Amino acid sequence: APVDVAPLWGDRTKPGEFGMFLRLRAGQETGMHAHTADYRGVNVQGIWVRTIQGDPVPKELPPGSFVFQPGKQFHNDLCKGPVDCVLLIHQHSMADVIQPPGR
């Protein structure tokens, strides 16, 4: 499902560093995916639930939680309602989404 993005600096559609707020609506799930480059994220609002491929236990991240997401590592993001999740994302490379094989 599409997510809402509010740019802070840089341009996520071009090479180079960027920062953005990303909103996942309450109950929204991204599905398993990866990105070419690493990113850092901070949960600003809501309960962000992350599942890393191969890790059977999803992690619930309250506001203030920090995530380092290695590039090319498949993961799923879910916003556990009832409040929308707002994430601060910082990446040193153009944004992309890689789907798992067979999807």
C-alpha beads as a LAMMPS data file, in Angstrom:
LAMMPS data file: protein, C-alpha beads

103 atoms
102 bonds

1 atom types
1 bond types

-500.0 500.0 xlo xhi
-500.0 500.0 ylo yhi
-500.0 500.0 zlo zhi

Masses

1 110.0

Atoms # bond

1 1 1 0.000 0.000 0.000
2 1 1 1.243 3.526 -0.660
3 1 1 2.619 5.463 2.276
4 1 1 2.501 9.212 2.881
5 1 1 5.854 11.005 2.628
6 1 1 6.847 14.514 3.754
7 1 1 10.339 15.501 2.507
8 1 1 12.662 17.224 4.977
9 1 1 15.894 17.558 2.952
10 1 1 17.281 16.133 -0.276
11 1 1 15.226 14.332 -2.897
12 1 1 14.483 10.643 -2.334
13 1 1 13.987 10.122 -6.082
14 1 1 17.563 11.221 -6.929
15 1 1 21.012 9.981 -5.883
16 1 1 22.239 11.477 -2.630
17 1 1 21.236 11.887 0.984
18 1 1 17.661 12.618 2.029
19 1 1 15.446 12.784 5.086
20 1 1 11.692 12.394 5.304
21 1 1 8.759 11.747 7.552
22 1 1 6.909 8.617 6.488
23 1 1 3.382 7.888 7.693
24 1 1 1.887 4.425 7.948
25 1 1 -1.799 4.591 8.720
26 1 1 -3.079 2.630 11.732
27 1 1 -3.290 -1.020 10.695
28 1 1 -1.288 -0.475 7.489
29 1 1 1.322 -3.069 6.547
30 1 1 3.998 -2.669 3.859
31 1 1 4.576 -6.347 3.099
32 1 1 8.014 -7.942 2.950
33 1 1 10.476 -5.751 1.001
34 1 1 14.060 -4.455 1.017
35 1 1 16.008 -1.382 -0.099
36 1 1 19.353 -1.240 -1.880
37 1 1 20.937 1.062 0.712
38 1 1 20.971 1.159 4.516
39 1 1 18.705 3.587 6.326
40 1 1 18.186 4.855 9.843
41 1 1 14.732 5.397 11.274
42 1 1 13.212 6.834 14.439
43 1 1 9.620 6.201 15.456
44 1 1 7.977 9.533 16.244
45 1 1 4.392 8.353 16.791
46 1 1 2.438 5.105 17.085
47 1 1 3.536 1.503 17.580
48 1 1 5.813 0.427 14.711
49 1 1 6.018 -3.352 14.368
50 1 1 8.973 -4.696 12.376
51 1 1 9.596 -8.212 11.162
52 1 1 12.983 -9.129 9.722
53 1 1 13.055 -12.052 7.289
54 1 1 14.294 -15.135 9.133
55 1 1 13.433 -13.709 12.572
56 1 1 10.193 -15.320 13.762
57 1 1 9.521 -12.687 16.440
58 1 1 8.218 -9.271 15.295
59 1 1 9.459 -6.342 17.394
60 1 1 7.075 -3.676 18.677
61 1 1 8.774 -0.286 18.678
62 1 1 7.195 2.541 20.708
63 1 1 7.844 6.237 19.983
64 1 1 11.517 7.115 20.395
65 1 1 12.733 3.745 19.096
66 1 1 15.693 3.753 16.680
67 1 1 16.208 1.310 13.798
68 1 1 19.231 0.677 11.606
69 1 1 17.980 -1.152 8.516
70 1 1 20.772 -2.770 6.479
71 1 1 20.417 -2.566 2.720
72 1 1 19.096 -5.656 0.917
73 1 1 17.668 -7.157 4.142
74 1 1 14.003 -8.053 3.683
75 1 1 11.661 -6.696 6.325
76 1 1 7.994 -5.917 6.913
77 1 1 6.607 -2.821 8.613
78 1 1 3.223 -2.636 10.314
79 1 1 1.562 0.199 12.204
80 1 1 -0.283 -1.310 15.150
81 1 1 -3.331 0.948 15.588
82 1 1 -5.275 2.830 16.651
83 1 1 -2.828 5.730 16.047
84 1 1 -1.029 6.331 12.717
85 1 1 2.736 5.777 12.801
86 1 1 5.080 8.614 11.853
87 1 1 8.677 7.631 11.150
88 1 1 11.716 9.842 10.584
89 1 1 13.836 8.185 7.877
90 1 1 17.397 9.192 6.926
91 1 1 19.142 7.534 3.980
92 1 1 22.378 8.276 2.103
93 1 1 21.136 6.980 -1.235
94 1 1 18.152 7.200 -3.544
95 1 1 15.070 5.414 -2.197
96 1 1 13.943 2.203 -3.844
97 1 1 11.883 -0.861 -3.003
98 1 1 12.994 -4.417 -3.770
99 1 1 10.297 -7.101 -3.764
100 1 1 11.183 -10.619 -2.603
101 1 1 11.572 -13.261 -5.303
102 1 1 8.241 -14.685 -6.464
103 1 1 6.206 -11.657 -5.440

Bonds

1 1 1 2
2 1 2 3
3 1 3 4
4 1 4 5
5 1 5 6
6 1 6 7
7 1 7 8
8 1 8 9
9 1 9 10
10 1 10 11
11 1 11 12
12 1 12 13
13 1 13 14
14 1 14 15
15 1 15 16
16 1 16 17
17 1 17 18
18 1 18 19
19 1 19 20
20 1 20 21
21 1 21 22
22 1 22 23
23 1 23 24
24 1 24 25
25 1 25 26
26 1 26 27
27 1 27 28
28 1 28 29
29 1 29 30
30 1 30 31
31 1 31 32
32 1 32 33
33 1 33 34
34 1 34 35
35 1 35 36
36 1 36 37
37 1 37 38
38 1 38 39
39 1 39 40
40 1 40 41
41 1 41 42
42 1 42 43
43 1 43 44
44 1 44 45
45 1 45 46
46 1 46 47
47 1 47 48
48 1 48 49
49 1 49 50
50 1 50 51
51 1 51 52
52 1 52 53
53 1 53 54
54 1 54 55
55 1 55 56
56 1 56 57
57 1 57 58
58 1 58 59
59 1 59 60
60 1 60 61
61 1 61 62
62 1 62 63
63 1 63 64
64 1 64 65
65 1 65 66
66 1 66 67
67 1 67 68
68 1 68 69
69 1 69 70
70 1 70 71
71 1 71 72
72 1 72 73
73 1 73 74
74 1 74 75
75 1 75 76
76 1 76 77
77 1 77 78
78 1 78 79
79 1 79 80
80 1 80 81
81 1 81 82
82 1 82 83
83 1 83 84
84 1 84 85
85 1 85 86
86 1 86 87
87 1 87 88
88 1 88 89
89 1 89 90
90 1 90 91
91 1 91 92
92 1 92 93
93 1 93 94
94 1 94 95
95 1 95 96
96 1 96 97
97 1 97 98
98 1 98 99
99 1 99 100
100 1 100 101
101 1 101 102
102 1 102 103
